[in-house]
Amino acid sequence: MRVVVTRPRHSGERTMRRLARMGHEALLMPLAEPFHLLEEARRALEETEGAIAVTSAEAVRVLAALGADLKPHLARPIFAVGKATAAEAVGLGFEVVAISDGGGTELASVISDHRASLGNSALLYLAGFPRAPGFETGLTELRVAFDTVECYRMRDIVPDDAVLRRLFVDTRADAVLLYSHQTARRFFNLPFVQANPEVFADTRFLCLSEAIAEAIPASMRLHIDIADMPSEDRLLTLLIHA
């Protein structure tokens, strides 16, 4: 199948390798790129102690960019969403890594179940912008004290119409992978997509969650599949039925 990956380049290339191993033709179309806020991350680590939480691998890449300044903090417990994010934290040298197989809401529950590891300190959440509210809402509902520090921001990328024609007109794309509500909004707000809805009449939109599917315009919801858990493993299994 011909599959368009809308993730940022670093994570998107990893997904493309997985798709190639599955026998699909993968095409990368990033709709955003990260801008790291290194000083904010450095200051947050220096001014806090105790556990850290990350809901994306991009936050771990910000920590990696701190180099030697990160070393004193590698003994701090770190809670991560997803196997890929946890693997990057382990690779960076963190000694205690806890993982949630679901999304931010599930990670909040994992942290609540391990309150002893938080000690008397508020959890440090190293976040991006924009982000889904589920993790912070979950922590608040479970009465887990936390401080949010934005350590990166996503900047929009608008592909040229020539790129979009190559991906969707010259040869039809069978499926588009959508990993976040923000990415879905970026995609369907592209002038080319709005002006040429017929091009996508038979394209499958595969969504990591219900919240992402809600960003798809009603007129283009003919072919939507939603992963039964917010993980890439479950998302890619949808290609079997797409």
C-alpha positions as CSV (number, residue, x, y, z in Angstrom):
1,M,0.0,0.0,0.0
2,R,1.0,3.6,-0.6
3,V,1.0,5.3,2.9
4,V,1.6,8.9,3.7
5,V,3.2,9.6,7.1
6,T,2.5,13.1,8.5
7,R,4.8,12.9,11.5
8,P,7.8,15.3,12.0
9,R,10.9,14.1,10.1
10,H,12.8,12.3,12.9
11,S,9.9,10.2,14.1
12,G,8.5,10.0,10.6
13,E,11.6,8.3,9.3
14,R,11.4,5.7,12.0
15,T,7.8,5.0,11.0
16,M,8.8,4.8,7.3
17,R,11.3,2.1,8.1
18,R,8.6,0.1,9.9
19,L,6.2,0.4,7.0
20,A,8.9,-0.7,4.5
21,R,9.5,-3.8,6.6
22,M,5.7,-4.5,6.4
23,G,5.9,-4.3,2.6
24,H,4.3,-0.9,2.1
25,E,5.5,2.1,0.1
26,A,6.0,4.9,2.7
27,L,6.0,8.6,1.8
28,L,7.0,11.3,4.4
29,M,5.1,14.5,4.5
30,P,6.0,16.4,7.8
31,L,3.4,19.0,8.7
32,A,5.4,20.5,11.6
33,E,9.0,20.7,12.9
34,P,10.2,21.1,16.5
35,F,12.0,24.1,17.9
36,H,13.8,23.2,21.1
37,L,13.8,25.4,24.1
38,L,17.0,24.2,25.7
39,E,17.4,26.9,28.4
40,E,13.9,26.3,29.6
41,A,14.6,22.6,30.0
42,R,18.0,23.2,31.6
43,R,16.5,25.6,34.1
44,A,13.6,23.3,34.9
45,L,15.9,20.5,35.8
46,E,18.2,22.7,37.9
47,E,15.3,24.1,39.9
48,T,13.5,20.8,40.6
49,E,14.1,17.4,41.9
50,G,12.3,14.1,41.8
51,A,10.3,12.5,39.0
52,I,10.0,13.7,35.4
53,A,7.3,12.9,32.8
54,V,7.4,13.1,29.0
55,T,4.6,12.4,26.6
56,S,6.7,12.5,23.4
57,A,10.1,11.4,22.2
58,E,10.8,15.0,21.2
59,A,11.1,16.0,24.8
60,V,13.7,13.3,25.3
61,R,15.6,14.7,22.3
62,V,15.6,18.1,24.0
63,L,17.2,16.4,27.1
64,A,19.7,14.7,24.9
65,A,20.8,18.1,23.5
66,L,21.7,19.2,27.0
67,G,24.8,17.0,26.9
68,A,26.8,16.8,30.1
69,D,24.3,19.0,31.9
70,L,21.9,16.1,32.0
71,K,24.1,13.7,33.7
72,P,23.2,14.7,37.3
73,H,19.6,14.1,36.6
74,L,19.8,10.6,35.1
75,A,19.0,8.9,38.4
76,R,15.6,10.7,38.6
77,P,12.6,8.5,37.7
78,I,11.1,9.3,34.3
79,F,7.6,8.4,33.2
80,A,7.0,8.1,29.4
81,V,4.2,7.5,27.0
82,G,4.9,4.7,24.6
83,K,7.7,2.2,24.0
84,A,9.5,4.5,21.5
85,T,9.7,7.4,24.0
86,A,10.8,5.1,26.8
87,A,13.4,3.5,24.6
88,E,15.0,6.9,23.9
89,A,15.0,7.7,27.6
90,V,16.8,4.4,28.4
91,G,19.2,5.1,25.6
92,L,20.0,8.4,27.1
93,G,21.0,6.8,30.3
94,F,18.0,7.2,32.6
95,E,18.1,4.5,35.2
96,V,14.5,4.2,36.2
97,V,12.0,4.4,33.3
98,A,8.2,3.7,33.7
99,I,6.0,3.3,30.6
100,S,2.4,3.7,29.7
101,D,1.2,1.7,26.7
102,G,-1.7,4.2,26.2
103,G,-1.7,7.9,25.9
104,G,-1.5,10.8,28.4
105,T,-4.5,9.8,30.4
106,E,-3.1,6.3,30.9
107,L,0.3,7.7,31.9
108,A,-1.4,9.9,34.6
109,S,-2.9,6.7,36.0
110,V,0.5,5.0,36.0
111,I,2.0,7.9,37.9
112,S,-0.8,7.9,40.4
113,D,-0.2,4.2,41.1
114,H,3.5,5.0,41.8
115,R,3.1,8.0,44.0
116,A,5.9,6.8,46.3
117,S,8.4,7.5,43.6
118,L,7.4,11.1,43.5
119,G,8.5,11.8,47.1
120,N,7.6,15.2,48.4
121,S,8.3,16.9,45.0
122,A,5.9,18.0,42.3
123,L,6.2,16.0,39.1
124,L,8.1,17.8,36.4
125,Y,6.3,17.5,33.1
126,L,8.5,18.4,30.1
127,A,6.0,19.3,27.5
128,G,5.6,20.5,24.0
129,F,3.3,23.1,22.4
130,P,0.7,22.6,21.2
131,R,-0.3,19.5,23.1
132,A,-3.4,17.4,24.0
133,P,-4.8,18.2,27.5
134,G,-5.4,14.6,28.5
135,F,-2.3,14.1,30.6
136,E,-2.5,17.3,32.6
137,T,-6.3,16.8,33.1
138,G,-5.7,13.3,34.3
139,L,-3.0,14.4,36.8
140,T,-5.3,17.1,38.1
141,E,-8.2,14.7,38.6
142,L,-6.0,12.2,40.4
143,R,-4.6,15.0,42.6
144,V,-1.0,14.5,41.5
145,A,1.0,17.7,42.0
146,F,2.9,18.7,38.9
147,D,4.7,21.6,37.2
148,T,4.5,21.9,33.4
149,V,7.5,23.4,31.5
150,E,7.4,23.7,27.7
151,C,10.7,22.5,26.3
152,Y,9.8,22.6,22.6
153,R,7.3,24.1,20.2
154,M,6.1,22.7,16.9
155,R,6.2,25.0,13.9
156,D,3.9,24.5,11.0
157,I,5.2,23.2,7.6
158,V,3.1,23.9,4.6
159,P,4.0,21.5,1.7
160,D,4.1,23.0,-1.8
161,D,1.2,22.1,-4.0
162,A,3.6,20.3,-6.3
163,V,4.5,18.0,-3.4
164,L,0.9,17.4,-2.6
165,R,0.1,16.6,-6.2
166,R,2.9,14.1,-6.4
167,L,1.7,12.4,-3.2
168,F,-2.0,12.4,-3.9
169,V,-2.8,13.0,-7.6
170,D,0.0,11.6,-9.8
171,T,-0.4,8.3,-7.9
172,R,-3.2,7.9,-5.4
173,A,-2.3,7.4,-1.7
174,D,-4.1,4.5,-0.2
175,A,-3.8,5.8,3.4
176,V,-2.7,8.7,5.5
177,L,-1.5,8.2,9.1
178,L,-2.6,10.9,11.6
179,Y,-0.9,10.9,15.0
180,S,-2.3,14.0,16.7
181,H,-5.3,16.3,16.7
182,Q,-3.0,19.2,15.7
183,T,-1.6,17.3,12.8
184,A,-5.0,16.4,11.5
185,R,-6.1,20.0,11.7
186,R,-3.0,21.1,9.8
187,F,-3.6,18.6,7.1
188,F,-7.3,19.4,6.5
189,N,-6.6,23.2,6.6
190,L,-4.1,22.9,3.7
191,P,-5.5,25.0,0.8
192,F,-4.8,22.2,-1.6
193,V,-6.8,19.7,0.5
194,Q,-9.7,22.1,0.9
195,A,-9.8,22.9,-2.8
196,N,-9.5,19.3,-4.0
197,P,-11.6,17.1,-1.7
198,E,-12.4,14.7,-4.6
199,V,-8.7,13.6,-4.6
200,F,-9.2,12.0,-1.2
201,A,-12.5,10.3,-1.9
202,D,-11.0,6.8,-1.6
203,T,-8.1,7.6,0.8
204,R,-8.2,6.0,4.2
205,F,-7.4,8.2,7.2
206,L,-6.0,6.1,10.0
207,C,-6.1,7.9,13.4
208,L,-4.3,7.2,16.6
209,S,-7.4,8.2,18.7
210,E,-11.0,9.3,18.6
211,A,-9.9,12.9,19.4
212,I,-7.8,12.9,16.2
213,A,-10.7,11.7,14.1
214,E,-12.8,14.5,15.4
215,A,-10.5,17.0,13.6
216,I,-11.5,15.5,10.2
217,P,-14.2,17.5,8.4
218,A,-17.6,15.7,8.3
219,S,-17.5,15.7,4.5
220,M,-14.3,13.6,4.5
221,R,-15.2,11.0,7.1
222,L,-16.1,8.3,4.6
223,H,-13.0,6.2,5.2
224,I,-11.8,6.6,8.8
225,D,-10.3,3.9,11.0
226,I,-9.3,4.5,14.6
227,A,-6.7,2.5,16.6
228,D,-8.2,0.7,19.6
229,M,-5.3,1.9,21.7
230,P,-3.3,5.1,21.1
231,S,-0.1,3.3,20.1
232,E,1.7,3.1,16.8
233,D,1.6,-0.7,16.9
234,R,-2.2,-0.6,17.0
235,L,-2.3,2.1,14.4
236,L,-0.3,0.2,11.9
237,T,-2.4,-2.9,12.3
238,L,-5.2,-0.9,10.7
239,L,-3.3,-1.1,7.4
240,I,-4.3,-4.7,7.2
241,H,-7.9,-3.7,6.8
242,A,-7.4,-0.4,5.0
